[in-house]
Amino acid sequence: MRTPPRALRLSARAPSSDALNPDLVDIAQPETPAGCAIVEVLAAAINPSDVKAALGLMPYAIWPRTPGRDYAGRVVAGPSEWIGRAVWGTGGDLGITRDGTHARYLVLPVAALVAKPERIAMASAATVGVPFVTAYEGLRRAHLAGPGQTVLVLGSNGKVGQATVQLATRAGARVIGVERGATRYTGHASAQVEVIDGTRDDIAQAVLSMTDGKGVDIAYNTVGSPYFAAALASLKVGGTQILISTPERNVSFDIMAFYRRDLHMLGVDSLKLTASQCADVFRTLLPGFEDGSLQGFDVNDGSVLPLDRARQAYLQVLEGSMERLVLAP
């Protein structure tokens, strides 16, 4: 017997992780607003930002709301040419300023609809959004060109790190990874990835040695403050450090050395991109997912959970689970 339509609901910020317990409510299929479509969500990843939003750490979040940014599903209402089609996507507005994906139904602008490649399973497709949009936006704004460039990815085995590696190697750039306690890259790539153990205290020196003293064009720092100084010191003249998150808000650096080396620093916040803007990124990346040069993340059967186990899954993500957890509304 099919489960009645349900959605997670956050009525107010959780004062602590102990109180992180979203309500599970019954819903009906919503009416279809003009210019919109209704997607039946078949899989929806849980991102760290989803959990932070539930804890009230997103100052511009609207309450009450349904959380969740990434999704894969099928269109059940809207323009006739979209009915029954499998779609996937994400949005910085979803689960923050409008109801998100941790529900049976999702209301989207038609402009946000992107057809899902048949070769990618629903659960895997639901994991692509935030990591790949974040990685793509950083590399685009840092002017990734490909051949002749070297990209340093700090936190290379994380999800944004793996997406960055995939995009950079697909473009033809050389990639050096940094991963704490590891010397091997564990994700998909279009070329070999050299990895430095992130517990070393001479990361920048190791990078300079690997690049004949020149440094890297782009340092994509997915970790933040722990690698900030090493990333900055690893850049070649005119290079760019990209930042997307950090455990510590304040760091110090040598301003004179920064401007004399003509360096750049770039912050990327994918929450600023709406579902329709993220759809434009998906369309740009679609050929890579169709030909297999880009791949979603593997999802174990045990990592696909019903909505009534959302609290457990949220807490696992909060605790830093490396497994990609997916809800199946």
Buried (B, 14 or more C-beta within 10 A) or exposed (E): EEEEBBBBBBEEBBEEEEEBEBEBBEBEEBEBEEEBBBBBBBBBBBBBBBBBBBBBEBEEBEEEBBBBBBBBBBBBBBEEEBEEBBBBBBBBBBBBBBBBBBBBBBBBBBBBBBBBBEEBBBBBBBBBBBBBBBBBBBBEBBEBEBEEBBBBBBBBBBBBBBBBBBBBBBBBBBBBBBBBEBEEBBBBBBEEBBBBBBEEEEBBEBBBEBBEEBBBBBBBBBBBBBBBBBBBBBBBEEBBBBBBBBEEEEEEBEEEEBEEBEBBBBEBEBBEBBBBBBBBBBEEBBEBBEEEBBBBBBBEEEBBBEBEBBBEBBBBBBEEBEBBBBBBB
